[in-house]
Amino acid sequence: MTEPGEGRSAVGGAARPARHPLPAGLRARFAIAFAGVAAMVAVLVGVLGYDSAATLIRHDRANDFSQSLDTLVGAVQTSDRSTADFLPTTAGRDGLEDQLTRSGDIGIQVVDGGGTVVKKGVPDPLRVEPADAKLAANGAAGKTRRVEQNIDGDRYLVVTVSLGDGRGAVQLSQLLSSTDDLLDLLLERVALVATAVVIAAGAAGWWLAGRITRRLVQLTGAAEQVASTGQLDVDVPRRGSDEIGRLGRAFDDMLGRLARSKDDQRRLVQDAGHELRTPLTSLRTNIAALPHLDRLPQDSREALLDDLATETRELSVLVNELVELAADRREVEEPTEIELDLLAERVADLARRRTGREIVVDSVPTPGTGRPNALQRAMTNLVENAAKFAADGSEIRLRVRPGQVAVLDRGPGIDEADLSRIFDRFYRATKARSLPGSGLGLSIVREVAESHGGSVYARNRSKAEGGGAEIGFTLAMRQDAAK
């Protein structure tokens, strides 16, 4: 919302923009973006973590089994071993069974030279395949045979080690399905965690989108309200120093300028209607008398025709002034480098030809940057205004100084009550109401001055200065130091 004390002040209270829900598309895109990034990170971390864990677990299990197998083969090759050495009554004498089953998931099964199981292993029992029985009967001491067996739905790694000389064999087994089950459980946990991370990221994106775009939604609502109702006095969010805050302030300022422009246009139309009504009424009255012109005395006919010419001339001037204001030409004229003193000479030369008055230019070299046509119009309006009031033959001086333009005359001066109002549109001082004019000339001067960052002023000259008035304006034109 517009903060108290800042931004535009809406006349009659600002209408609050309608509260619209957050646009699903924008909010969904935020949520999907967050979820997508989280999914990529979670999958990458999960895959790498699972692969590392699986490799480590399989390596540890395989290393345990290899150590047990190496122990068994070494024991068989370094000393004569028989199946009796691995039976329950004798296997624990030298701690060999403990060394072989250290990991807890390794089982031992003993097979005699005829291929008969004399000690069942885990599971109960392991299958003795023909190749295993042949190895038990004829294999050299320490010779091995490795195979995987599926028993009751479980997968086992089975290695048969021959005791040599037909003394039988020992089978070591390791349950591989437990490793697979452990890794499957790990994969399931990783997938659950990744899913939870994605959901949490999506929810965080949804929430964060609401936080980020809240002011944007308010701004959108204000813009939609302006577009649908044409009302310019709406609240616009101006908080924050980020892009949305800057956009809100720019939009609020734009609405303020539009509101002022709309008010200016309304006042212009109202004032123009009022000012046009007088000459049009006079013209209508005189035109109504034209059919009877031949019945009027000569003096009356001449007065009627002179009145028509004067009213037509005044109406043309008024229309031209209105077009000048309504078109706001200063906005489309690009600033250029100008010599203000040379521009004053051109204005004085034109005024001399139009009025027949002597215009004295009092200037110093004044280079700068501005809108030449607008400045020429402003100076022309000041000179022509002075020509209306200054006595015939009296001096009119156009003075140009850096940052200031003024016209000085030796007319009757300005009433104190009118000094603050002579630059208002259509305002005409009491002394000027009997003179030609639209009441727009000085208001155009003010428009031009303000467009150049300056202001207007008016004062009465003292008797020591010769009397009359001084009307002018200041400028904030960039001075061209190169000149």
C-alpha positions in Angstrom: 0.0 0.0 0.0 1.0 3.6 -0.3 2.8 4.5 2.9 1.3 7.4 4.9 2.8 10.6 3.9 4.4 9.4 0.7 3.3 9.1 -2.9 0.1 10.5 -4.2 -2.7 11.8 -2.1 -6.0 10.6 -3.6 -8.8 13.1 -3.6 -11.8 11.8 -1.6 -9.9 8.7 -0.4 -8.1 6.1 -2.4 -10.1 3.1 -3.5 -8.4 -0.1 -2.6 -7.6 -2.4 -5.4 -9.4 -5.7 -5.5 -7.5 -8.6 -3.8 -6.7 -11.2 -6.4 -5.4 -14.6 -5.6 -1.8 -15.2 -6.4 -1.5 -16.1 -10.1 -1.4 -19.9 -10.1 1.0 -20.0 -13.1 3.6 -17.8 -11.5 3.4 -19.5 -8.1 3.4 -22.9 -9.7 6.4 -22.1 -11.7 8.3 -21.0 -8.5 7.2 -24.2 -6.8 8.2 -26.4 -9.8 11.5 -24.6 -10.1 12.3 -25.1 -6.4 11.2 -28.8 -6.6 13.1 -29.4 -9.8 16.4 -28.0 -8.3 15.8 -30.0 -5.1 15.0 -33.1 -7.2 18.2 -32.8 -9.2 20.3 -32.2 -6.0 18.5 -35.0 -4.1 18.9 -37.5 -7.0 22.6 -36.6 -7.5 23.4 -36.9 -3.8 21.2 -40.0 -3.4 22.8 -41.8 -6.3 26.3 -40.9 -5.2 25.5 -41.8 -1.6 23.8 -45.1 -2.5 26.6 -46.1 -4.9 29.2 -45.3 -2.3 27.4 -47.2 0.5 26.6 -50.2 -1.7 30.2 -50.4 -2.9 31.4 -50.2 0.7 29.0 -52.8 2.0 29.7 -55.3 -0.8 33.4 -54.8 -0.4 33.3 -55.4 3.4 31.1 -58.5 3.0 33.4 -59.8 0.2 36.5 -59.0 2.2 35.1 -60.9 5.3 34.4 -64.0 3.2 37.7 -63.8 1.4 39.5 -63.7 4.8 37.6 -66.7 6.0 38.3 -68.6 2.8 42.0 -67.7 2.9 42.1 -69.0 6.5 40.5 -72.2 5.5 42.7 -72.8 2.5 45.8 -72.0 4.5 44.8 -74.4 7.2 44.1 -77.2 4.8 47.3 -76.7 2.8 49.7 -76.4 5.8 48.4 -79.4 7.8 46.6 -82.5 7.1 43.0 -81.9 8.0 40.1 -84.4 8.0 36.4 -83.9 8.3 36.6 -84.8 12.0 38.6 -81.5 12.6 35.5 -79.6 11.6 32.9 -81.6 13.5 31.2 -79.8 16.5 33.3 -81.9 19.1 36.6 -80.9 17.6 36.2 -77.8 15.5 36.6 -75.4 18.4 39.8 -76.8 19.8 42.1 -74.6 17.8 39.6 -71.8 17.3 39.5 -72.5 13.5 35.7 -72.4 13.4 35.6 -69.0 15.1 38.1 -67.6 12.6 36.0 -69.0 9.7 32.7 -67.6 11.0 33.9 -64.3 12.3 31.5 -62.2 10.4 28.4 -64.0 11.7 26.8 -64.6 8.3 29.3 -67.3 7.1 28.2 -71.0 7.5 30.3 -74.2 7.4 29.2 -77.5 6.0 31.4 -80.6 6.0 31.3 -83.3 3.3 33.1 -86.7 3.5 35.0 -88.3 0.7 31.8 -90.0 -0.6 29.9 -86.7 -1.0 27.8 -87.3 2.2 27.1 -84.3 4.5 28.5 -85.1 7.9 27.9 -81.6 9.3 25.1 -79.5 8.0 25.7 -75.9 7.2 23.6 -72.8 6.9 21.2 -73.1 5.3 20.3 -76.6 6.4 21.7 -78.1 4.3 23.6 -76.7 1.4 23.3 -78.6 -1.9 26.2 -80.9 -2.6 26.4 -80.9 -6.4 28.2 -83.7 -8.3 31.2 -81.4 -8.9 31.4 -80.7 -5.2 31.3 -84.5 -4.4 34.0 -85.1 -7.0 36.2 -82.4 -5.5 35.7 -84.0 -2.0 36.7 -87.4 -3.4 39.6 -86.5 -5.7 40.5 -82.9 -5.3 43.9 -81.7 -4.2 44.3 -80.1 -0.8 43.1 -76.5 -0.9 41.5 -76.7 -4.3 38.2 -74.7 -4.4 35.0 -74.4 -6.4 32.8 -71.3 -6.2 29.1 -71.3 -7.0 25.9 -69.4 -6.2 22.9 -71.3 -4.9 19.3 -70.3 -4.6 17.7 -72.0 -1.6 14.2 -71.2 -0.3 14.3 -67.9 -2.2 17.6 -66.8 -0.8 20.8 -66.4 -2.7 24.0 -67.9 -1.3 27.7 -67.8 -2.3 29.1 -71.3 -1.7 32.8 -72.2 -2.0 33.8 -75.9 -1.6 37.4 -76.4 -0.4 38.9 -79.9 -0.9 40.8 -81.4 2.1 42.9 -83.6 -0.3 43.5 -87.3 -0.6 39.8 -88.1 -0.7 39.4 -86.9 2.9 36.3 -84.9 2.0 35.7 -81.1 1.7 34.5 -78.1 3.6 31.9 -75.8 2.2 31.8 -72.1 3.2 28.6 -70.2 2.6 27.6 -66.6 2.8 24.1 -65.2 2.5 24.1 -62.7 -0.4 20.3 -61.9 -0.2 20.9 -60.1 3.2 23.2 -57.7 1.4 20.7 -57.2 -1.4 17.9 -56.6 1.2 20.0 -54.1 3.1 20.8 -52.3 -0.1 17.2 -52.4 -1.2 16.2 -50.9 2.2 18.9 -48.2 1.8 17.6 -47.4 -1.7 14.1 -47.1 -0.4 15.2 -44.8 2.4 17.1 -42.6 -0.1 14.1 -42.5 -2.4 11.8 -41.5 0.6 14.3 -38.8 1.7 14.6 -37.5 -1.8 10.8 -37.4 -2.2 10.4 -35.6 1.1 13.1 -33.1 0.0 11.3 -32.5 -3.3 7.9 -32.0 -1.6 9.5 -29.7 1.0 11.2 -27.7 -1.7 8.0 -27.4 -3.7 6.1 -26.2 -0.6 8.9 -23.8 0.2 8.8 -22.5 -3.3 5.0 -22.1 -3.1 5.3 -20.2 0.2 8.3 -18.1 -1.0 6.5 -17.3 -4.3 3.7 -15.9 -2.2 6.1 -13.7 -0.2 8.0 -12.5 -3.2 5.1 -11.8 -5.5 2.7 -10.4 -2.9 3.4 -6.8 -3.8 3.5 -7.7 -7.5 0.0 -9.1 -7.2 -1.2 -5.9 -5.5 0.4 -3.9 -8.3 -1.3 -6.1 -10.8 -4.7 -5.7 -9.1 -4.2 -1.9 -9.1 -3.3 -1.9 -12.8 -6.4 -4.1 -13.6 -8.6 -1.8 -11.5 -7.3 1.2 -13.4 -7.8 -0.6 -16.7 -11.4 -1.7 -15.9 -12.7 1.4 -14.1 -10.5 4.2 -15.3 -10.0 5.3 -11.7 -6.6 6.7 -11.0 -6.9 7.1 -7.2 -5.9 3.5 -6.2 -3.4 2.3 -3.6 -0.2 1.1 -5.1 2.5 -0.8 -3.1 5.6 1.4 -2.8 7.5 -0.5 -0.1 10.9 -2.0 -0.6 14.1 -1.0 -2.5 14.1 -3.9 -4.9 12.8 -4.0 -8.4 9.2 -4.5 -7.3 9.3 -1.5 -5.0 10.9 0.6 -7.7 8.2 -0.5 -10.1 5.5 0.3 -7.6 6.8 3.8 -7.0 7.2 4.4 -10.7 3.6 3.2 -11.4 2.3 5.3 -8.5 4.1 8.4 -9.8 2.8 7.6 -13.3 -0.8 7.4 -12.0 -0.2 10.7 -10.2 0.9 12.4 -13.3 -2.0 10.9 -15.2 -4.4 12.2 -12.5 -2.9 15.6 -12.7 -3.0 15.6 -16.5 -6.6 14.5 -16.4 -7.4 17.3 -13.9 -5.6 19.8 -16.1 -7.5 18.7 -19.1 -10.8 18.9 -17.3 -10.0 22.4 -16.1 -8.8 23.4 -19.5 -12.1 22.2 -21.1 -14.1 24.0 -18.4 -12.2 27.2 -18.7 -12.1 27.0 -22.5 -15.9 26.5 -22.6 -16.3 29.5 -20.4 -14.0 31.7 -22.4 -15.3 30.6 -25.8 -18.9 31.3 -24.7 -18.4 35.1 -24.6 -17.1 35.7 -28.2 -19.4 33.0 -29.6 -22.4 34.7 -28.0 -21.3 38.1 -29.4 -20.7 36.5 -32.8 -24.1 34.9 -32.8 -25.8 38.2 -31.9 -24.0 40.1 -34.7 -24.6 37.3 -37.2 -28.3 37.4 -36.4 -28.2 41.1 -37.3 -26.5 40.5 -40.7 -29.8 39.9 -42.7 -30.9 43.4 -41.7 -27.5 45.0 -42.4 -28.9 47.1 -45.3 -31.5 48.7 -43.0 -28.9 49.9 -40.5 -27.3 53.3 -40.6 -23.8 53.5 -42.0 -22.1 54.0 -38.6 -24.0 51.0 -37.2 -23.0 48.8 -40.2 -19.4 49.7 -39.8 -19.5 49.1 -36.1 -21.1 45.7 -36.6 -18.5 44.7 -39.2 -15.7 45.9 -37.0 -17.1 44.0 -34.1 -17.4 40.8 -36.1 -13.8 41.2 -37.3 -12.5 41.8 -33.7 -14.5 38.9 -32.3 -13.3 36.6 -35.1 -9.7 37.7 -34.5 -10.0 37.2 -30.7 -11.6 33.8 -31.3 -8.8 32.8 -33.6 -6.2 33.9 -31.0 -8.0 32.0 -28.3 -8.3 28.8 -30.3 -4.6 29.0 -31.2 -3.7 29.4 -27.5 -5.9 26.5 -26.6 -4.4 24.2 -29.3 -1.0 25.2 -28.0 -1.9 24.2 -24.4 -3.8 21.1 -25.4 -1.1 19.8 -27.7 1.5 20.3 -25.0 4.1 20.7 -27.7 7.0 21.3 -25.3 6.9 17.6 -24.5 7.6 16.6 -28.1 10.3 19.2 -28.8 13.7 17.9 -28.2 16.2 20.1 -26.2 19.1 21.4 -28.3 22.0 23.8 -27.8 20.8 27.3 -28.1 22.0 30.9 -27.7 19.4 32.6 -25.6 20.6 36.1 -26.5 20.4 35.4 -30.2 16.9 34.0 -29.7 15.9 37.2 -27.9 17.1 39.2 -30.9 14.9 37.1 -33.2 11.9 37.6 -30.9 12.5 41.4 -30.7 12.7 41.6 -34.5 9.4 39.8 -35.0 7.7 42.0 -32.3 8.9 45.1 -34.0 7.3 44.1 -37.3 4.1 43.0 -35.7 3.5 45.9 -33.3 5.6 48.7 -34.7 7.0 49.2 -31.3 10.6 49.7 -30.4 11.9 46.6 -28.6 15.3 47.0 -26.9 17.3 43.9 -26.3 19.5 44.0 -23.2 21.4 40.7 -23.2 24.8 39.0 -22.6 26.0 35.9 -24.4 23.9 33.1 -22.8 24.6 29.6 -24.3 22.8 26.6 -23.0 20.5 23.7 -23.8 16.7 24.1 -24.1 13.6 23.9 -26.3 14.1 26.8 -28.7 10.5 27.0 -30.1 9.0 26.9 -26.6 11.4 29.5 -25.3 10.8 31.8 -28.3 7.0 31.5 -27.7 7.4 32.4 -24.0 9.5 35.5 -24.8 7.1 36.5 -27.6 4.2 36.3 -25.2 6.0 38.5 -22.6 6.8 41.1 -25.3 3.3 41.2 -26.7 1.8 41.4 -23.2 4.0 44.4 -22.5 3.1 46.0 -25.9 -0.6 45.9 -24.9 -0.1 48.0 -21.7 2.9 50.2 -22.4 2.1 53.7 -23.7 2.8 54.3 -27.4 6.4 55.4 -27.9 7.5 54.1 -24.5 10.4 51.7 -24.2 10.0 47.9 -24.0 13.1 46.2 -22.8 13.8 42.4 -23.3 16.5 41.5 -20.8 18.4 38.2 -21.0 20.8 37.0 -18.3 22.1 33.6 -17.5 19.2 31.7 -16.0 16.7 34.6 -16.4 14.5 36.3 -19.0 12.5 39.4 -18.3 10.5 42.1 -20.1 10.3 45.6 -18.6 7.8 48.2 -19.7 6.7 51.7 -18.6 3.0 50.9 -18.5 0.5 51.4 -15.6 1.9 48.5 -13.6 -0.1 45.6 -12.1 -2.5 45.8 -9.2 -1.2 44.1 -6.1 -4.2 41.8 -6.0 -3.4 40.5 -9.5 0.3 39.9 -9.1 -0.1 36.4 -7.9 -2.8 35.4 -10.5 -1.7 36.8 -13.8 -0.1 33.5 -14.8 -3.3 31.5 -14.2 -5.1 30.2 -17.3 -7.7 32.6 -18.6 -7.2 35.1 -15.8 -7.4 38.7 -17.0 -6.6 41.6 -14.7 -9.2 44.3 -14.4 -7.2 46.7 -16.4 -6.8 44.1 -19.2 -10.4 43.1 -19.7 -11.1 45.8 -22.2 -8.0 44.9 -24.2 -7.7 42.0 -26.7 -6.3 38.8 -25.4 -7.2 35.3 -24.3 -5.7 35.2 -20.8 -3.5 32.3 -21.9 -0.3 34.0 -22.9 1.3 34.3 -19.5 0.1 30.8 -18.5 2.0 29.4 -21.5 5.1 31.4 -20.2 4.7 29.5 -16.9 4.4 26.2 -18.6 7.6 26.8 -20.6 9.5 28.0 -17.5 8.5 25.0 -15.4 9.3 22.6 -18.2 12.9 24.0 -18.1 13.1 23.7 -14.3 12.4 27.3 -13.6 9.6 29.6 -12.4 7.8 32.8 -13.3 7.6 36.1 -11.4 6.0 39.6 -11.7 6.7 42.8 -9.9 6.0 46.5 -10.2 9.0 48.7 -11.0 9.6 51.7 -8.7 9.4 55.3 -9.8 13.2 55.4 -9.7 13.3 52.7 -12.3 10.8 54.5 -14.5 7.6 52.8 -13.3 5.8 50.0 -15.1 6.1 46.3 -14.6 8.7 43.6 -14.9 7.5 40.1 -15.8 9.8 37.3 -16.5 10.9 33.7 -15.7 13.9 31.9 -14.5 15.5 28.8 -16.1 17.5 25.9 -14.9 19.1 25.3 -18.3 22.4 23.5 -18.5 25.0 26.0 -19.2 27.4 25.0 -22.0 30.9 25.7 -20.5 32.5 25.0 -23.8 31.1 28.2 -25.2 
